[in-house]
């Protein structure tokens, strides 16, 4: 489970950095670390300390909960939450054409099965 958490955080930080059109060097500078640290972080080889998590959340204007993927909804089962998270993560990394297709299909599904 620890590796899964590290990989999830790694992918999230890389996606945030890339969506901000920021290089690893630029993020490293803002976090007061070397670019190698950012590289290792994005590959899931290291876990950032709390100070670095805070800095990254501030740089990208994201809450620490969102950065770490912490959201507890006690009305949903763990299985349900895992499925929702899986779908969200897949959608985040699709291109616009595929995203439009998925949205059209979801609209159809909800129209006939909701």
For each residue, the residues with C-beta under 8 A, 3 or more apart:
1: 4 5
2: 5 6
3: 6 7 44
4: 1 7 8
5: 1 2 8 9
6: 2 3 9 10 44 45 47
7: 3 4 10 11 44
8: 4 5 11 12 69 89
9: 5 6 12 13 41 44 47 48 67 68 69
10: 6 7 13 14 41 42 43 44
11: 7 8 14 15 42 44 89
12: 8 9 15 16 67 69
13: 9 10 16 17 41 42 56 67
14: 10 11 17 18 42
15: 11 12 18 19 92 93
16: 12 13 19 20 56 60 62
17: 13 14 20 22 23 24 27 38 42 60
18: 14 15 21 22
19: 15 16
20: 16 17 60
21: 18
22: 17 18 26 27
23: 17 26 27 35
24: 17 27 28 35 38 39 42
25: 28 29 35 38
26: 22 23 29 30
27: 17 22 23 24 30 31 38 56 59
28: 24 25 31 33 34 35 37 38
29: 25 26 32
30: 26 27 55 59
31: 27 28 37 38 52 55 56 59
32: 29 55
33: 28 37 38 52
34: 28 37 38
35: 23 24 25 28 38 39
36: 39 40
37: 28 31 33 34 40 41 46
38: 17 24 25 27 28 31 33 34 35 41 42
39: 24 35 36 42 43
40: 36 37 43 45 46
41: 9 10 13 37 38 44 45 46 48
42: 10 11 13 14 17 24 38 39
43: 10 39 40
44: 3 6 7 9 10 11 41
45: 6 40 41
46: 37 40 41
47: 6 9
48: 9 41 52 53 56
49: 52 53
50: 53 54
51: 54 55
52: 31 33 48 49 55 56
53: 48 49 50 56 57 64 67 68
54: 50 51 57 58 64
55: 30 31 32 51 52 58 59
56: 13 16 27 31 48 52 53 59 60 67
57: 53 54 60 61 62 63 64 66 67
58: 54 55 61
59: 27 30 31 55 56
60: 16 17 20 56 57 67
61: 57 58
62: 16 57 66 67
63: 57 66 67
64: 53 54 57 67 68 70
65: 68 70 71
66: 57 62 63 69 70 71
67: 9 12 13 53 56 57 60 62 63 64
68: 9 53 64 65
69: 8 9 12 66 85
70: 64 65 66
71: 65 66
72:
73: 76 81
74:
75:
76: 73 80 81 84
77: 80 81
78: 81 82
79: 82 83
80: 76 77 83 84
81: 73 76 77 78 84 85
82: 78 79 85 86
83: 79 80 86 87
84: 76 80 81 87 88
85: 69 81 82 88 89
86: 82 83 89 90
87: 83 84 90 91
88: 84 85 91 92
89: 8 11 85 86 92 93
90: 86 87 93 94
91: 87 88 94 99 102
92: 15 88 89
93: 15 89 90
94: 90 91 98 99 102
95: 98 99
96: 99 100
97: 100 101
98: 94 95 101 102
99: 91 94 95 96 102 103
100: 96 97 103 104
101: 97 98 104 105
102: 91 94 98 99 105 106
103: 99 100 106 107
104: 100 101 107 108
105: 101 102 108 109
106: 102 103 109 110
107: 103 104 110 111
108: 104 105 111 112
109: 105 106 112 113 114
110: 106 107 113 114
111: 107 108 114
112: 108 109
113: 109 110
114: 109 110 111
